[in-house]
Amino acid sequence: MASDSRFDLRFELPPDLTPCFEMVMPIRWGDMDAFGHVNNTVYFRYLESLRIEWLRSLEGAEPLGAEGTGPVIVNAFCNFYRQLTFPGDILAKQYLGVVGRSSVDIYGTLERVDEPGVIVAAGGAKTVWVHYAQQKSQPLPERLKRAATPPVQSGPLLPP
């Protein structure tokens, strides 16, 4: 039976993204599940940690939520290419895609530090800046807009 693209749930990273941040995180024993590999939900935590640390690193950044505004994820995805197991460290790399008035598409790749260039997972999230009390979108903060420079890298980020 031929593959029907209407039912393909894999979301690929766009080819032209702006690299903006990277960090190393440990794979913890508790990240693994009963099958002996890192549980799939933990990959989303790795990508969340990457987004939060990037936001915290921006010049002039207030503590998240301090101004009554901050990020909300409206959708997220992750493609799993290889299993991760303890022990080890992950190199997480973040990229920016489309930047709108109140939203930004944020993507990330994960690879083991001891296997450079071998992407084990890749994902993304549309992040909307909101006023928490009003529950309405707000323009992105200037510090975030400054960090979202035009794309400087092109080509595939993922393994063939």
VEXDREN-2710 file (C-alpha; in Angstrom, 1 decimal):
% VEXDREN-2710
k/r/px/py/pz
1/MET/0.0/0.0/0.0
2/ALA/1.4/3.4/-0.9
3/SER/1.9/6.0/1.8
4/ASP/-0.8/8.6/2.0
5/SER/0.8/12.0/3.0
6/ARG/-2.6/13.0/4.5
7/PHE/-1.8/10.6/7.4
8/ASP/1.9/11.4/7.8
9/LEU/2.3/12.9/11.3
10/ARG/5.9/13.7/11.0
11/PHE/6.6/17.4/11.1
12/GLU/9.9/18.3/9.7
13/LEU/12.1/21.3/10.6
14/PRO/12.2/24.0/8.0
15/PRO/15.5/24.1/6.1
16/ASP/16.3/27.8/6.8
17/LEU/16.4/28.5/10.5
18/THR/18.4/31.0/12.6
19/PRO/20.6/29.3/15.2
20/CYS/20.3/31.2/18.5
21/PHE/21.3/29.1/21.5
22/GLU/22.8/25.8/22.6
23/MET/23.4/24.1/25.9
24/VAL/24.5/20.8/27.4
25/MET/22.3/18.8/29.7
26/PRO/22.9/15.5/31.5
27/ILE/20.8/12.4/30.8
28/ARG/19.6/11.4/34.3
29/TRP/19.0/7.9/35.5
30/GLY/15.4/9.0/36.3
31/ASP/14.8/10.1/32.7
32/MET/14.7/6.4/31.7
33/ASP/11.6/4.3/31.7
34/ALA/11.0/0.5/32.3
35/PHE/12.2/-0.2/28.7
36/GLY/15.7/1.1/29.6
37/HIS/15.7/4.2/27.4
38/VAL/14.8/7.9/28.0
39/ASN/11.0/8.1/28.0
40/ASN/9.5/10.0/25.1
41/THR/7.9/12.6/27.3
42/VAL/11.4/13.6/28.7
43/TYR/12.5/14.8/25.2
44/PHE/9.8/17.4/25.5
45/ARG/11.3/18.4/28.8
46/TYR/14.7/18.7/27.2
47/LEU/13.3/21.0/24.5
48/GLU/11.4/23.0/27.2
49/SER/14.6/23.5/29.2
50/LEU/16.3/24.7/26.1
51/ARG/13.6/27.3/25.4
52/ILE/13.5/28.6/28.9
53/GLU/17.3/28.8/29.3
54/TRP/17.4/30.7/26.0
55/LEU/14.8/33.2/27.2
56/ARG/16.6/33.6/30.5
57/SER/19.8/34.3/28.6
58/LEU/18.5/37.2/26.6
59/GLU/19.9/40.6/27.4
60/GLY/17.7/42.6/29.8
61/ALA/15.5/39.6/30.5
62/GLU/13.2/39.9/33.5
63/PRO/12.4/36.7/35.4
64/LEU/9.7/34.9/33.3
65/GLY/6.3/36.2/34.4
66/ALA/7.7/39.1/36.4
67/GLU/5.9/41.6/34.2
68/GLY/2.7/39.6/34.1
69/THR/3.6/38.5/30.6
70/GLY/5.4/35.5/29.2
71/PRO/5.5/32.6/26.8
72/VAL/2.8/30.0/26.2
73/ILE/3.2/27.0/24.0
74/VAL/0.2/26.6/21.6
75/ASN/1.5/23.5/19.9
76/ALA/4.6/21.3/20.1
77/PHE/6.1/18.3/18.2
78/CYS/9.0/16.0/18.5
79/ASN/10.5/13.5/16.0
80/PHE/12.4/10.6/17.6
81/TYR/15.3/9.3/15.5
82/ARG/17.4/7.3/18.0
83/GLN/17.0/6.2/21.6
84/LEU/18.9/7.9/24.4
85/THR/20.2/6.0/27.4
86/PHE/21.9/6.8/30.7
87/PRO/24.7/7.8/31.2
88/GLY/25.6/10.6/28.9
89/ASP/25.1/14.3/28.1
90/ILE/22.9/15.9/25.4
91/LEU/23.9/18.9/23.3
92/ALA/20.7/20.8/22.7
93/LYS/20.6/23.4/19.9
94/GLN/17.9/25.9/19.3
95/TYR/16.8/27.7/16.2
96/LEU/14.2/30.4/15.4
97/GLY/11.8/30.2/12.5
98/VAL/9.0/32.6/11.7
99/VAL/8.7/35.6/14.0
100/GLY/5.3/37.3/14.1
101/ARG/3.9/40.2/16.1
102/SER/3.2/38.0/19.2
103/SER/4.6/34.6/18.3
104/VAL/7.8/32.9/17.3
105/ASP/8.4/29.4/16.0
106/ILE/11.2/27.8/18.1
107/TYR/12.9/24.6/17.0
108/GLY/15.4/22.4/18.7
109/THR/17.7/19.4/17.9
110/LEU/19.2/17.0/20.4
111/GLU/22.4/15.0/20.0
112/ARG/24.6/13.1/22.4
113/VAL/27.8/15.0/23.2
114/ASP/29.8/11.8/22.6
115/GLU/28.2/11.4/19.1
116/PRO/28.6/14.9/17.6
117/GLY/26.4/15.7/14.6
118/VAL/24.1/12.6/15.1
119/ILE/20.7/14.1/15.8
120/VAL/18.6/11.8/18.0
121/ALA/15.5/14.0/18.1
122/ALA/14.2/17.2/16.7
123/GLY/11.1/19.2/17.6
124/GLY/9.5/22.6/17.7
125/ALA/6.9/24.7/19.3
126/LYS/4.9/27.8/18.4
127/THR/5.4/30.1/21.3
128/VAL/3.0/33.0/21.9
129/TRP/3.7/35.9/24.2
130/VAL/0.7/36.5/26.4
131/HIS/-0.6/38.7/29.3
132/TYR/-1.4/36.0/31.9
133/ALA/-4.2/37.8/33.7
134/GLN/-5.9/39.0/30.6
135/GLN/-5.2/35.7/28.7
136/LYS/-4.5/37.7/25.5
137/SER/-1.6/37.8/23.2
138/GLN/0.9/40.6/23.6
139/PRO/3.6/41.9/21.2
140/LEU/6.9/40.1/21.6
141/PRO/9.3/41.9/23.9
142/GLU/12.0/43.9/22.2
143/ARG/14.8/41.7/23.6
144/LEU/13.2/38.7/21.9
145/LYS/12.7/40.6/18.6
146/ARG/16.4/41.6/18.7
147/ALA/17.4/38.0/19.2
148/ALA/15.4/36.9/16.2
149/THR/17.7/38.0/13.4
150/PRO/17.2/37.0/9.8
151/PRO/18.2/33.5/8.8
152/VAL/22.0/33.1/8.5
153/GLN/22.1/29.3/7.9
154/SER/20.4/27.2/5.3
155/GLY/20.4/23.5/4.4
156/PRO/19.1/20.4/6.1
157/LEU/19.4/20.1/9.9
158/LEU/18.2/16.6/10.1
159/PRO/19.7/13.3/9.0
160/PRO/18.5/12.0/5.5
END
